[in-house]
């Protein structure tokens, strides 16, 4: 039974890949940044292959992915130079890289006994996040393009599962899947597959074009169902539920004015969304602080020991390598904290936690300056916020497959509020004259207000 379901997921994933390719061809991407888009898909796929152990491991594999990112930056920069286009670089796009640099500094200062090569290897995460910031600042990609790239990479990764062997994990005492096993695909954990499925569903909603796109959504939904990862299932359900609410609220905000500036209603919505984000953080830390050892499949035990090991260093944190040190002496379990909030507090202190909150709120406010971005931004942040309560979805100083979780947020952070026409922003004068007489709604650049 599991073999049949596994091959069914592979077949559906391959079909989803073809459907998404068809949708991309109709999106007008060929007139924007096709090479950058293809490069972005390859970067995502390579990151997932690295995470699954199907690419060269260690710093060699990470450097190969970073080299590909650098090539994309050079392509985007050279195209801008040839076309005489100007781009306003948003410092906010490098906020994730700044947070990674802060965690790197804490780790180096608090773990001086760690080998220099290992410490320097942690800097690759900073470099990769900075390069992604440049990619989005220098290219003409839109949020739909980024979402489409993620759908393509995840679908292709699932379709390539037979190359590593269709993997199912036996049921344990905590949970058992609907097919008497837990689907892990090409990865070591079903939770990784479930996280990618949740991202895939939300991105598929954003790139939805017609009934064929339902295949993509059903593929990720079925795969998520086979993992029996309850955290991701709950997080996706909440994220999908808030999407229409965010869409209605955004429409209410835009009806208040015909200008391209933030309205009082928009600012009010941003405040309410920020308060909702605060609530997610409060619940996340409340679960950690009030946990019993057996809570959430024994995650409570990990949290209790993690807080005990952190001690009074919650302001500065102890660095990621201190967790490994404590593991070696049995002070903490062999797992990572199983909480994004505890992980950031342990590795970077209060500053790292506030940094993630800043990423969320800045992404929300920037989403008002990009067409149809706000409902997706709200849903995506809610999805990550709920997932982070019992899972670790991002290690800022790790250049691995989980880093692609931040791609939509880095894009939203890169959006600028430059004044100008939606149809002419970021183009050459000749092309501007041409577009004044021909309306191309699908060529709308992203660095504009909607």
C-alpha positions, 0 to 999 in steps of 0.5 A: 500500500505504501509503495502504491501511495508513494509512486502516486505522490511521485506521479502527482508531483511530476504532473504538478511540475508540468502544470506549473511550467505551463502557468509560468509560460502564461505569466509573462515571465519571459519578458521580465527575468527568465534567467534569474527565475531559472537560476532561482529554481536551481538554487532552491532545488540544489538546496533541497538536494543538499538537505536530502543528502543527494548533493555533495555534503559539507562546505563544498556543497554549500559553496557550490550553491553560493556560487550559483547564487553569485552567478544569478546576482551577476546576471541580474546586475549585468542585465540592469546595466545593459538596460540602463535600469536603476534599482533602489536597494532596500536595506530591509532585504538584508535583515535576515543576513544581519540576524545571521551575522548577529548569531554568528558573532554570539557563537564565535564569542561564546564558543571560543574553543570551537575550531576556526574552520567550523566557526568560519563555516557558519558564515556561509549562511550570512553570505547566502542570505545576503546574496538572495537579498541582492537577487531580489533587489536587482531583478524584476521578479514578482512575488508570484514568480518567487512562489512559482519557483518554490512550487517548481523546486518542491514538486521536482524534488518530490518527483525525484524521490525514487532516486533515493528510494521511496521512504516511509518511517514506521509508526511510533508510540506518538503517532501513526499515519493513515497508511500505517506509516509516515511518509518521509520522501527523500528526507530523513524526517516527515516534518521536513516534507510537511513543512515543504507541503505547507509552503507549496500549498500557500504558494500554489494559491498565489500562483493559481490561474485556472482549474489545472492549478488544483492538481498542484494544491491536491499534490501537496495536500495529499503528501501532507496527509501522508506525513501525519505531521500534525503541527504543519497540518494545523499551521496550514489550516490556520494559514489558509483560514486567515487568507480570505480574512486578510483579503477582505481587510486589504480590500477595505483598506484600499477602498479608502483612497485612490492614492498609492500611499498607506492609508490610516486603514492600512496602518490600522491593519498593520498594527492589528497584524503585528499584534497577532504576530506578538500573540504567536510569539507569546503562545510559542514561548508560553508552550516552552515555559509551561511545558511538561516533559511528556508534552507534544511527543516529549518535546516538553522534555527538550524544552525544559532541558534547553531552558535549564542549559540556557540559564540566565544567558537569555539576553545574549544567548549562548550560540549554536555550537554550545547546544552541540557541546551540551549534547556531547555531555548529555545536558540536552537531548540529541534533538534540536530545540523543536521550537523556533522561539527557543532556538533563537533565544538560545543561539542569539538571545532576545535580539534574535527573537526581536529580529524575527519579529521585525522580519515579520512586521516589515514584510507585512507593511511592505506587502501593501506596496505589491499587488495582491501580496498582503493576504499571502504575507499574512497567511505565510507568517501565520503558517511559520508562526504556528509551525515554529511553536513545535518545530525548527524551520530556520537556522539563520547561520546554516546554508541548508535547504530550510533557508528557502523558507525565508525566500518569500519574506526576503522578497517582501523585505526587498520591496521599495516604496518608490513613487511612480507609475505601476507600468513604467517603474524600473524601465528604460525611457524608450520602453516607458513610451512604448508602454504608455500606448500598450497596456501589459498588466502581466508585466507589472514590476514588483517595486511599486505600489498596487 
